[in-house]
Amino acid sequence: MRQHPRLRQADREIEEQRALKRGSFAPANPDFLFSAPTGEMWAPGVVQTIDLPNVYRQQRRVAQAGITLAERNRDVSRASVLRDTRLAYLSLQFTEAQVRQLTYQDSLFRALRLATERLFTAGEVTSLQRISTDAEARQVTVLLQQATADRQAAQRRLGLLLGRPSEVLATSTDLSRTGAELAQTGTTLLSGLPAEDSAALIRSPTLAAATQNVALSQSGISLVRARRTPALTVGYQNQAFENSALKYRFQFGVSVPIWFWTYRSQLQAATARSQAASYQLQAQRLELSTQYQQALADSRKFSASLGYYEQTGLPQSRAIISQSQRLFRAGEVSYLQLILSLNQAFAIQNTYLTTIRDYRQALVELNYLRGE
């Protein structure tokens, strides 16, 4: 959170808005002029136009609304960085688990290939079985190389997010061993979610930023209306003859906003900006609701899948691997049945890993949308 440039950018934007607020009391520049009111000599003078206090009050409100919007945008950036980092960590966990599984699978098929070579030399298996075993083993080796490259890419991606791009990172938990904990955590989360989208998204930072943008645009309308009022003019000039005892005197006046079309166009523009912000809020709420429903559906779907693999699929895959090897060594199953059984078992285990990853991704997205 300290290193990410997106959050540093958000902090600088807040500083910018705070600096603008300090300058919200911004009267017009004074007019320094020379005049000859008596026609005898030129004399310097100064004229200052000052708006009514309501104008400066509205300018301060606009500046405060800008600060609040910058803070809401920082919350959005913070939530996005947290989500991206959690997903990057999860991606590294997944690639590590894949490397471990494929390493075991590769060692098993290497041993099977060596055994097949001996059986082929002894004339107990056909050339087709020997070629098929070699093809299966080489395919697993290629998959292991790809998974290793994916792990390096995941390490790099997580390192960039953490501000440690050159460090070789590793996770502390094996993803394949988190299924039971994930099932309990996911069930607790899903059971406590509100039924309505509006209640679930009430703490969404994205929605809060869009709402604050509406408030900022509405304060802009109030500022335009305040500027349509007259302003005061104060001057200090020479208004006497050369031999007068009191030459310089004050003068007072009123600045009248007679160019009505200018203020009318500004008000129309501010109103249109406010309406656009309102429509943007509605679109944002609709988009977030859609994303929330999709993440909720994914979570429930993967929760059911995880329950199946935890209770049935994963134990069956382990039993298939051990029993198929034992029966093959005993000569009770053919080579083709062995290969098919192993591929089926490893496909189940890979799908189990993918289910855990997808389930965690859905939960991360749910928490992000809920502002958690």
KEKE-3310 file (N, C-alpha, C; in steps of 0.2 Angstrom, whole numbers, plus 5000, padded with zeros to 4 digits):
npx = (5004:5010:5019:5014:5011:4998:4991:5000:4998:4984:4985:4992:4983:4973:4980:4981:4968:4966:4974:4968:4957:4962:4963:4951:4944:4945:4946:4943:4957:4965:4962:4974:4976:4978:4971:4964:4954:4951:4956:4968:4980:4988:4984:4988:4977:4967:4956:4945:4935:4923:4916:4900:4898:4892:4896:4910:4908:4901:4911:4920:4913:4912:4926:4928:4920:4927:4938:4933:4929:4941:4946:4937:4940:4953:4950:4944:4955:4963:4955:4955:4969:4971:4963:4969:4981:4978:4972:4984:4992:4984:4985:4998:4999:4991:4998:5010:5004:5000:5013:5018:5009:5011:5024:5024:5016:5024:5035:5029:5025:5037:5043:5034:5037:5050:5048:5040:5049:5058:5049:5045:5058:5059:5049:5035:5026:5018:5025:5017:5011:5023:5026:5015:5016:5028:5024:5014:5022:5031:5022:5017:5029:5031:5019:5023:5034:5028:5019:5029:5034:5023:5022:5034:5030:5019:5025:5033:5023:5016:5027:5029:5017:5020:5031:5043:5050:5061:5063:5062:5047:5037:5022:5014:5006:4999:4989:4981:4978:4969:4956:4945:4945:4942:4929:4922:4924:4918:4905:4900:4902:4893:4881:4878:4876:4867:4850:4846:4853:4856:4858:4869:4879:4881:4893:4902:4916:4917:4904:4902:4911:4905:4893:4898:4903:4891:4887:4897:4895:4882:4885:4892:4882:4876:4886:4887:4874:4876:4886:4878:4874:4875:4891:4902:4911:4925:4935:4950:4955:4962:4952:4951:4955:4972:4976:4968:4963:4960:4964:4964:4950:4938:4928:4913:4904:4893:4894:4886:4878:4875:4877:4868:4866:4878:4879:4868:4871:4882:4875:4867:4876:4882:4870:4868:4880:4878:4867:4872:4881:4872:4866:4877:4880:4868:4871:4883:4878:4870:4879:4887:4878:4875:4888:4889:4879:4884:4896:4891:4883:4893:4901:4892:4890:4903:4905:4896:4903:4915:4912:4908:4920:4928:4922:4920:4926:4940:4945:4942:4950:4963:4962:4960:4973:4982:4976:4976:4989:4993:4985:4990:5003:5001:4996:4983:4976:4976:4988:4983:4971:4977:4984:4972:4966:4975:4976:4962:4962:4971:4966:4954:4960:4967:4955:4950:4959:4958:4944:4945:4953:4945:4934:4939:4943:4930:4925:4934:4931:4918:4920:4927:4917:4909:4916:4925)
npy = (4994:5006:5007:5007:5015:5019:5022:5032:5042:5045:5050:5062:5069:5072:5081:5091:5095:5100:5110:5118:5121:5130:5141:5145:5157:5169:5183:5195:5201:5217:5233:5243:5260:5275:5291:5306:5315:5329:5335:5341:5334:5318:5305:5291:5276:5264:5250:5239:5224:5215:5200:5195:5187:5175:5169:5166:5157:5146:5143:5137:5126:5119:5116:5108:5098:5093:5088:5078:5069:5066:5059:5048:5042:5038:5028:5019:5016:5010:4999:4992:4990:4981:4970:4966:4962:4952:4943:4941:4935:4923:4918:4914:4905:4895:4892:4886:4875:4868:4865:4857:4846:4842:4839:4827:4820:4819:4812:4800:4796:4795:4785:4775:4775:4770:4757:4752:4752:4742:4731:4731:4728:4715:4710:4710:4720:4729:4739:4750:4752:4756:4768:4776:4777:4784:4796:4801:4803:4813:4823:4826:4831:4843:4850:4852:4861:4872:4875:4879:4890:4898:4900:4907:4919:4923:4925:4936:4946:4947:4952:4964:4971:4972:4980:4973:4968:4960:4950:4933:4926:4916:4907:4904:4894:4879:4878:4867:4861:4869:4867:4863:4873:4883:4880:4881:4894:4901:4896:4902:4916:4917:4914:4925:4936:4950:4950:4959:4969:4982:4984:4975:4982:4994:4998:5000:5006:5011:5015:5024:5034:5038:5043:5054:5061:5066:5074:5084:5090:5095:5105:5113:5119:5127:5136:5143:5149:5158:5166:5174:5185:5203:5211:5220:5235:5244:5258:5268:5284:5299:5312:5326:5344:5351:5359:5355:5351:5338:5326:5312:5300:5288:5277:5270:5256:5246:5230:5225:5210:5210:5203:5192:5181:5174:5169:5161:5151:5145:5140:5131:5122:5118:5112:5101:5094:5090:5082:5072:5066:5060:5051:5043:5038:5030:5021:5015:5009:5000:4992:4987:4980:4970:4964:4960:4950:4941:4937:4932:4921:4913:4910:4902:4892:4887:4883:4872:4864:4862:4856:4843:4838:4838:4829:4818:4817:4820:4810:4799:4800:4798:4785:4779:4781:4774:4761:4757:4757:4747:4736:4735:4731:4719:4713:4713:4723:4731:4739:4750:4753:4757:4769:4776:4777:4784:4796:4800:4801:4812:4822:4824:4829:4841:4848:4850:4858:4869:4873:4877:4888:4896:4898:4905:4917:4921:4924:4934:4944:4946:4952:4963:4971:4973:4981:4976)
npz = (5000:5003:4992:4980:4964:4960:4972:4977:4968:4970:4983:4980:4972:4981:4989:4980:4978:4991:4992:4982:4989:4999:4992:4990:4993:4983:4977:4963:4954:4958:4951:4945:4941:4931:4932:4927:4935:4936:4925:4926:4930:4930:4941:4951:4955:4963:4961:4967:4965:4974:4977:4984:5001:4999:4988:4989:5000:4993:4984:4993:4997:4985:4984:4995:4992:4981:4987:4995:4985:4979:4990:4990:4978:4980:4989:4981:4972:4982:4985:4973:4971:4982:4978:4966:4971:4980:4970:4962:4972:4974:4961:4960:4970:4964:4953:4959:4965:4954:4948:4958:4957:4944:4944:4952:4944:4933:4937:4940:4927:4921:4927:4923:4909:4909:4914:4904:4893:4897:4897:4884:4878:4883:4876:4880:4879:4866:4852:4849:4862:4869:4862:4864:4878:4880:4873:4881:4893:4889:4885:4898:4903:4896:4900:4913:4911:4906:4916:4926:4920:4920:4934:4937:4930:4938:4950:4946:4943:4955:4963:4957:4961:4974:4975:4974:4963:4958:4967:4972:4975:4986:4991:5007:5009:5004:4990:4987:4999:5005:5004:5013:5023:5014:5010:5022:5025:5014:5014:5026:5023:5012:5018:5026:5018:5012:5005:4996:4982:4984:4998:4999:4992:4998:5005:4995:4987:4974:4971:4981:4977:4964:4969:4977:4966:4960:4971:4970:4957:4959:4969:4961:4953:4962:4965:4952:4952:4963:4958:4950:4956:4961:4963:4974:4972:4976:4977:4977:4974:4967:4967:4967:4965:4962:4972:4983:4999:5003:4994:4989:4989:4994:4984:4980:4973:4963:4955:4941:4935:4920:4908:4904:4897:4897:4911:4910:4901:4908:4919:4912:4908:4920:4925:4916:4918:4931:4929:4920:4929:4938:4930:4927:4940:4941:4931:4935:4947:4942:4934:4944:4952:4942:4941:4955:4956:4947:4952:4964:4960:4954:4965:4973:4964:4962:4975:4977:4968:4974:4986:4981:4976:4987:4995:4987:4974:4975:4985:4977:4966:4971:4975:4963:4957:4966:4966:4952:4948:4957:4952:4939:4941:4946:4935:4932:4925:4909:4900:4893:4900:4912:4908:4905:4917:4925:4919:4920:4934:4937:4930:4937:4949:4944:4940:4953:4959:4950:4953:4967:4965:4956:4965:4975:4968:4965:4978:4982:4972:4976:4989:4986:4978:4989:4996:5006)
capx = (5000:5015:5024:5010:5010:4991:4990:5003:4994:4978:4987:4994:4977:4970:4984:4980:4961:4966:4978:4963:4952:4965:4962:4943:4943:4949:4943:4946:4963:4963:4964:4978:4975:4979:4966:4964:4947:4950:4959:4975:4986:4987:4985:4986:4972:4966:4949:4944:4929:4923:4909:4896:4901:4889:4900:4916:4906:4900:4917:4923:4909:4914:4932:4927:4917:4932:4943:4930:4929:4948:4947:4933:4944:4958:4947:4943:4962:4965:4952:4958:4976:4970:4960:4974:4986:4975:4972:4990:4994:4981:4988:5005:4997:4988:5004:5014:5001:5001:5020:5019:5005:5014:5030:5022:5013:5029:5039:5026:5025:5044:5044:5031:5040:5056:5045:5038:5055:5060:5044:5046:5064:5057:5044:5029:5022:5019:5028:5012:5011:5029:5026:5010:5019:5033:5021:5011:5027:5033:5017:5017:5035:5029:5015:5027:5038:5023:5017:5035:5035:5017:5024:5038:5026:5015:5030:5035:5017:5015:5032:5028:5012:5022:5037:5049:5050:5067:5063:5059:5042:5033:5017:5015:5001:4998:4982:4977:4976:4965:4949:4941:4944:4938:4922:4919:4924:4913:4898:4899:4901:4887:4875:4878:4875:4860:4846:4845:4859:4857:4861:4876:4884:4881:4899:4906:4920:4916:4898:4903:4914:4900:4888:4901:4903:4885:4887:4901:4891:4877:4888:4894:4876:4875:4891:4885:4869:4879:4889:4874:4872:4879:4897:4904:4917:4928:4940:4953:4957:4962:4946:4951:4960:4979:4976:4963:4966:4959:4964:4961:4944:4935:4922:4909:4899:4890:4896:4879:4879:4870:4878:4864:4867:4884:4877:4863:4875:4886:4870:4865:4882:4882:4865:4869:4885:4875:4862:4877:4884:4867:4866:4883:4879:4864:4874:4888:4875:4868:4885:4890:4873:4877:4894:4888:4875:4888:4901:4887:4881:4900:4903:4887:4892:4910:4904:4894:4908:4920:4909:4908:4927:4931:4919:4919:4931:4947:4947:4942:4956:4969:4961:4961:4980:4985:4974:4977:4996:4994:4983:4994:5009:4999:4994:4975:4973:4980:4992:4978:4967:4981:4984:4966:4964:4979:4973:4956:4963:4975:4961:4950:4964:4968:4949:4949:4963:4954:4938:4948:4956:4939:4930:4943:4942:4923:4925:4938:4927:4912:4922:4929:4911:4905:4920:4928)
capy = (5000:5012:5008:5006:5021:5021:5026:5038:5047:5047:5055:5069:5072:5074:5087:5096:5098:5104:5117:5122:5124:5135:5147:5146:5164:5171:5189:5197:5205:5224:5237:5249:5264:5282:5295:5314:5317:5336:5337:5345:5330:5311:5302:5284:5274:5257:5248:5232:5221:5209:5196:5194:5182:5168:5166:5162:5151:5141:5141:5133:5120:5115:5114:5103:5092:5090:5084:5072:5065:5063:5054:5042:5039:5035:5022:5015:5014:5006:4992:4989:4987:4975:4965:4964:4959:4945:4939:4939:4930:4917:4915:4911:4898:4890:4889:4882:4869:4865:4863:4851:4841:4840:4836:4821:4816:4818:4807:4794:4794:4793:4778:4771:4774:4766:4751:4750:4751:4736:4727:4731:4724:4708:4707:4709:4725:4731:4745:4755:4754:4759:4774:4779:4779:4789:4802:4803:4806:4819:4828:4829:4835:4849:4854:4854:4866:4877:4877:4882:4897:4902:4901:4913:4925:4925:4928:4943:4950:4949:4956:4971:4974:4973:4984:4969:4964:4956:4945:4926:4925:4910:4908:4901:4889:4875:4879:4861:4859:4874:4866:4862:4879:4888:4878:4884:4902:4903:4895:4908:4922:4917:4914:4931:4941:4953:4948:4964:4971:4989:4983:4972:4986:5000:5000:4999:5012:5014:5018:5030:5039:5040:5047:5060:5065:5069:5080:5089:5093:5099:5111:5118:5123:5132:5141:5147:5154:5163:5171:5179:5191:5208:5212:5226:5238:5248:5261:5274:5288:5306:5315:5333:5348:5351:5363:5353:5349:5331:5324:5305:5298:5282:5277:5263:5255:5239:5227:5222:5205:5211:5199:5186:5174:5170:5165:5156:5146:5142:5137:5125:5118:5115:5107:5096:5091:5086:5076:5067:5063:5056:5045:5039:5035:5025:5016:5012:5005:4994:4988:4984:4975:4964:4960:4956:4944:4936:4934:4928:4915:4910:4908:4897:4886:4884:4880:4866:4859:4861:4850:4837:4836:4837:4823:4812:4817:4819:4803:4794:4801:4795:4778:4777:4781:4769:4754:4756:4755:4740:4731:4734:4727:4712:4710:4712:4728:4732:4746:4755:4754:4760:4776:4780:4778:4789:4802:4802:4804:4818:4827:4826:4833:4847:4852:4852:4864:4875:4875:4881:4895:4900:4899:4910:4922:4924:4927:4940:4949:4948:4956:4970:4974:4975:4986:4973)
capz = (5000:5003:4987:4973:4961:4960:4978:4978:4963:4974:4988:4977:4970:4987:4991:4975:4980:4998:4990:4979:4995:5003:4988:4988:4994:4977:4974:4957:4954:4959:4945:4946:4935:4931:4929:4928:4935:4936:4919:4927:4931:4931:4947:4952:4960:4963:4961:4969:4965:4979:4977:4990:5004:4997:4982:4992:5003:4988:4981:4998:4997:4979:4985:5000:4988:4977:4992:4997:4979:4979:4995:4988:4972:4984:4992:4975:4971:4987:4985:4967:4973:4987:4974:4961:4975:4982:4964:4960:4976:4972:4955:4962:4974:4959:4948:4963:4966:4948:4948:4963:4955:4938:4946:4954:4938:4928:4940:4939:4920:4919:4930:4919:4903:4910:4914:4897:4889:4899:4895:4877:4877:4885:4872:4884:4876:4859:4850:4850:4869:4870:4859:4868:4885:4879:4871:4888:4897:4886:4886:4905:4904:4893:4904:4919:4909:4905:4923:4929:4917:4923:4941:4936:4928:4943:4955:4944:4944:4962:4965:4954:4965:4981:4975:4975:4956:4957:4972:4970:4980:4987:4996:5013:5010:4998:4988:4987:5006:5008:5001:5018:5025:5010:5010:5028:5025:5009:5017:5031:5019:5008:5022:5029:5013:5011:5000:4991:4980:4987:5004:4999:4989:5002:5006:4989:4986:4968:4972:4985:4972:4960:4973:4978:4960:4960:4975:4967:4952:4962:4972:4955:4951:4968:4964:4947:4954:4968:4954:4946:4961:4960:4967:4977:4970:4981:4974:4981:4969:4967:4965:4969:4962:4964:4979:4987:5006:5003:4987:4988:4993:4993:4980:4981:4967:4962:4948:4940:4930:4915:4903:4907:4893:4900:4917:4908:4898:4913:4923:4908:4908:4926:4926:4912:4921:4936:4926:4918:4935:4941:4925:4928:4946:4940:4927:4940:4952:4938:4933:4951:4953:4938:4943:4961:4955:4943:4957:4969:4956:4953:4972:4974:4959:4964:4982:4976:4965:4979:4990:4977:4975:4994:4998:4982:4968:4977:4987:4971:4961:4975:4975:4956:4956:4969:4964:4945:4948:4960:4948:4933:4943:4947:4928:4932:4921:4904:4899:4891:4906:4917:4906:4905:4924:4928:4916:4923:4941:4937:4927:4943:4954:4941:4941:4960:4960:4947:4957:4972:4962:4954:4970:4979:4964:4966:4984:4981:4969:4981:4995:4982:4977:4995:5000:5011)
cpx = (5004:5018:5020:5009:5003:4989:4994:5000:4988:4980:4989:4988:4973:4974:4983:4973:4962:4970:4973:4958:4955:4964:4955:4941:4947:4945:4947:4953:4961:4965:4968:4978:4977:4974:4967:4957:4946:4953:4966:4981:4983:4988:4983:4980:4971:4958:4948:4937:4928:4916:4906:4899:4898:4893:4906:4914:4904:4906:4921:4920:4911:4921:4932:4925:4922:4937:4940:4930:4936:4949:4943:4937:4950:4956:4946:4950:4964:4962:4954:4965:4975:4967:4965:4979:4984:4974:4979:4993:4991:4983:4994:5004:4995:4994:5009:5011:5001:5008:5021:5015:5008:5020:5029:5020:5019:5034:5036:5026:5032:5046:5040:5034:5046:5054:5043:5043:5057:5055:5044:5052:5063:5052:5037:5024:5023:5023:5023:5011:5017:5029:5021:5012:5024:5029:5017:5016:5030:5028:5016:5023:5034:5024:5018:5031:5034:5021:5023:5035:5029:5019:5029:5035:5022:5019:5032:5029:5016:5021:5032:5023:5015:5028:5043:5049:5056:5067:5059:5054:5039:5028:5018:5011:5000:4990:4978:4975:4971:4957:4944:4940:4940:4931:4918:4918:4918:4906:4896:4898:4894:4880:4873:4876:4868:4856:4846:4852:4861:4860:4868:4881:4884:4888:4904:4910:4918:4909:4898:4906:4909:4895:4891:4902:4897:4884:4891:4898:4886:4879:4890:4888:4875:4880:4889:4879:4871:4882:4885:4872:4877:4885:4898:4910:4919:4934:4943:4957:4958:4956:4945:4956:4967:4979:4971:4966:4965:4959:4961:4955:4942:4929:4919:4905:4897:4892:4889:4880:4874:4871:4874:4865:4873:4883:4872:4866:4879:4881:4868:4870:4882:4876:4866:4875:4882:4870:4867:4880:4879:4866:4872:4883:4874:4867:4879:4884:4872:4873:4887:4885:4874:4883:4893:4884:4879:4893:4897:4885:4888:4901:4898:4889:4898:4909:4901:4899:4913:4918:4909:4916:4930:4928:4920:4925:4938:4949:4947:4948:4962:4968:4962:4969:4983:4983:4976:4985:4997:4991:4987:5000:5007:4996:4986:4972:4978:4984:4987:4973:4971:4982:4978:4964:4968:4977:4967:4957:4966:4970:4956:4954:4965:4961:4948:4953:4960:4948:4940:4950:4950:4935:4933:4942:4935:4923:4929:4934:4921:4914:4924:4923:4908:4910:4924:4935)
cpy = (5006:5013:5008:5013:5024:5025:5032:5044:5049:5052:5062:5072:5075:5081:5092:5099:5102:5110:5121:5125:5130:5142:5148:5153:5168:5177:5191:5201:5213:5227:5243:5253:5271:5286:5302:5316:5325:5339:5341:5341:5323:5309:5295:5282:5267:5255:5241:5229:5215:5206:5196:5188:5175:5165:5163:5156:5145:5138:5136:5126:5116:5112:5108:5097:5089:5086:5078:5067:5062:5058:5047:5039:5036:5028:5017:5012:5009:4999:4989:4986:4981:4969:4962:4960:4952:4940:4936:4934:4923:4914:4911:4905:4893:4887:4885:4875:4865:4862:4857:4845:4838:4837:4828:4816:4815:4812:4800:4791:4792:4786:4773:4770:4770:4758:4748:4749:4744:4730:4726:4727:4717:4705:4706:4714:4727:4738:4751:4757:4758:4766:4779:4781:4784:4796:4805:4806:4812:4825:4831:4833:4842:4853:4856:4861:4873:4880:4881:4889:4901:4904:4907:4920:4927:4928:4935:4948:4952:4953:4963:4975:4976:4977:4980:4965:4959:4950:4939:4925:4918:4911:4903:4895:4885:4875:4872:4858:4864:4873:4866:4869:4884:4886:4881:4891:4904:4902:4900:4914:4922:4917:4921:4937:4943:4950:4953:4967:4978:4988:4980:4977:4993:5003:5000:5006:5015:5017:5024:5036:5042:5045:5054:5064:5069:5075:5086:5093:5097:5106:5116:5122:5129:5138:5146:5152:5159:5168:5176:5185:5197:5208:5219:5229:5244:5251:5267:5278:5295:5309:5323:5337:5348:5354:5361:5350:5341:5328:5317:5303:5291:5282:5270:5262:5247:5236:5223:5216:5205:5207:5192:5180:5170:5166:5160:5150:5142:5138:5130:5120:5114:5110:5101:5091:5087:5081:5070:5063:5058:5050:5040:5035:5029:5019:5012:5007:4999:4989:4984:4979:4969:4960:4957:4950:4939:4933:4930:4921:4910:4907:4902:4891:4883:4880:4873:4861:4857:4855:4844:4834:4834:4830:4817:4812:4816:4813:4798:4794:4798:4788:4775:4776:4775:4762:4753:4754:4748:4735:4730:4730:4720:4709:4709:4717:4729:4738:4751:4757:4758:4768:4780:4781:4784:4796:4805:4805:4810:4824:4829:4831:4840:4851:4854:4858:4871:4877:4879:4888:4899:4902:4905:4917:4926:4927:4934:4946:4951:4953:4963:4974:4977:4980:4983:4972)
cpz = (5000:4996:4980:4971:4961:4966:4979:4973:4967:4979:4985:4974:4976:4990:4986:4977:4987:4996:4986:4984:4998:4999:4986:4989:4989:4974:4968:4958:4954:4952:4947:4940:4936:4928:4931:4929:4935:4929:4920:4928:4932:4938:4948:4956:4959:4964:4962:4969:4969:4978:4984:4994:5002:4992:4985:4997:4999:4985:4986:4998:4991:4981:4990:4997:4984:4981:4994:4991:4978:4984:4993:4982:4975:4987:4986:4973:4976:4987:4978:4968:4977:4983:4970:4965:4977:4976:4962:4965:4975:4966:4956:4966:4969:4955:4953:4964:4960:4947:4952:4960:4949:4939:4948:4948:4933:4931:4939:4932:4918:4921:4925:4912:4903:4910:4908:4893:4891:4897:4887:4874:4878:4880:4875:4882:4869:4858:4851:4857:4871:4868:4863:4875:4885:4877:4877:4892:4895:4886:4893:4906:4901:4897:4910:4917:4908:4912:4927:4926:4919:4930:4941:4934:4934:4949:4953:4945:4951:4965:4963:4959:4972:4981:4976:4969:4955:4962:4970:4976:4980:4992:5002:5014:5003:4996:4988:4994:5009:5007:5007:5022:5021:5010:5016:5028:5020:5011:5022:5028:5015:5012:5025:5024:5013:5005:4994:4989:4983:4994:5004:4996:4993:5004:5001:4988:4979:4968:4976:4981:4967:4963:4975:4972:4959:4964:4973:4962:4954:4965:4967:4953:4956:4967:4958:4948:4959:4964:4950:4950:4959:4965:4969:4974:4974:4977:4979:4976:4971:4964:4966:4964:4965:4971:4984:4993:5006:4996:4986:4992:4990:4988:4980:4975:4968:4955:4947:4934:4925:4909:4905:4903:4895:4906:4915:4905:4903:4917:4919:4908:4914:4928:4922:4915:4927:4934:4923:4924:4938:4936:4926:4935:4945:4936:4931:4945:4948:4936:4939:4953:4949:4940:4950:4960:4951:4948:4963:4966:4956:4960:4974:4970:4961:4971:4981:4973:4970:4984:4987:4977:4982:4996:4993:4977:4970:4980:4982:4967:4965:4975:4968:4955:4959:4967:4957:4945:4951:4955:4942:4935:4944:4940:4928:4927:4915:4904:4898:4897:4911:4915:4907:4912:4927:4925:4919:4930:4941:4934:4933:4948:4951:4941:4948:4961:4956:4950:4963:4970:4960:4960:4974:4975:4965:4972:4985:4978:4973:4986:4992:4981:4983:4999:5006:5009)
residu = (MET:ARG:GLN:HIS:PRO:ARG:LEU:ARG:GLN:ALA:ASP:ARG:GLU:ILE:GLU:GLU:GLN:ARG:ALA:LEU:LYS:ARG:GLY:SER:PHE:ALA:PRO:ALA:ASN:PRO:ASP:PHE:LEU:PHE:SER:ALA:PRO:THR:GLY:GLU:MET:TRP:ALA:PRO:GLY:VAL:VAL:GLN:THR:ILE:ASP:LEU:PRO:ASN:VAL:TYR:ARG:GLN:GLN:ARG:ARG:VAL:ALA:GLN:ALA:GLY:ILE:THR:LEU:ALA:GLU:ARG:ASN:ARG:ASP:VAL:SER:ARG:ALA:SER:VAL:LEU:ARG:ASP:THR:ARG:LEU:ALA:TYR:LEU:SER:LEU:GLN:PHE:THR:GLU:ALA:GLN:VAL:ARG:GLN:LEU:THR:TYR:GLN:ASP:SER:LEU:PHE:ARG:ALA:LEU:ARG:LEU:ALA:THR:GLU:ARG:LEU:PHE:THR:ALA:GLY:GLU:VAL:THR:SER:LEU:GLN:ARG:ILE:SER:THR:ASP:ALA:GLU:ALA:ARG:GLN:VAL:THR:VAL:LEU:LEU:GLN:GLN:ALA:THR:ALA:ASP:ARG:GLN:ALA:ALA:GLN:ARG:ARG:LEU:GLY:LEU:LEU:LEU:GLY:ARG:PRO:SER:GLU:VAL:LEU:ALA:THR:SER:THR:ASP:LEU:SER:ARG:THR:GLY:ALA:GLU:LEU:ALA:GLN:THR:GLY:THR:THR:LEU:LEU:SER:GLY:LEU:PRO:ALA:GLU:ASP:SER:ALA:ALA:LEU:ILE:ARG:SER:PRO:THR:LEU:ALA:ALA:ALA:THR:GLN:ASN:VAL:ALA:LEU:SER:GLN:SER:GLY:ILE:SER:LEU:VAL:ARG:ALA:ARG:ARG:THR:PRO:ALA:LEU:THR:VAL:GLY:TYR:GLN:ASN:GLN:ALA:PHE:GLU:ASN:SER:ALA:LEU:LYS:TYR:ARG:PHE:GLN:PHE:GLY:VAL:SER:VAL:PRO:ILE:TRP:PHE:TRP:THR:TYR:ARG:SER:GLN:LEU:GLN:ALA:ALA:THR:ALA:ARG:SER:GLN:ALA:ALA:SER:TYR:GLN:LEU:GLN:ALA:GLN:ARG:LEU:GLU:LEU:SER:THR:GLN:TYR:GLN:GLN:ALA:LEU:ALA:ASP:SER:ARG:LYS:PHE:SER:ALA:SER:LEU:GLY:TYR:TYR:GLU:GLN:THR:GLY:LEU:PRO:GLN:SER:ARG:ALA:ILE:ILE:SER:GLN:SER:GLN:ARG:LEU:PHE:ARG:ALA:GLY:GLU:VAL:SER:TYR:LEU:GLN:LEU:ILE:LEU:SER:LEU:ASN:GLN:ALA:PHE:ALA:ILE:GLN:ASN:THR:TYR:LEU:THR:THR:ILE:ARG:ASP:TYR:ARG:GLN:ALA:LEU:VAL:GLU:LEU:ASN:TYR:LEU:ARG:GLY:GLU)
# end
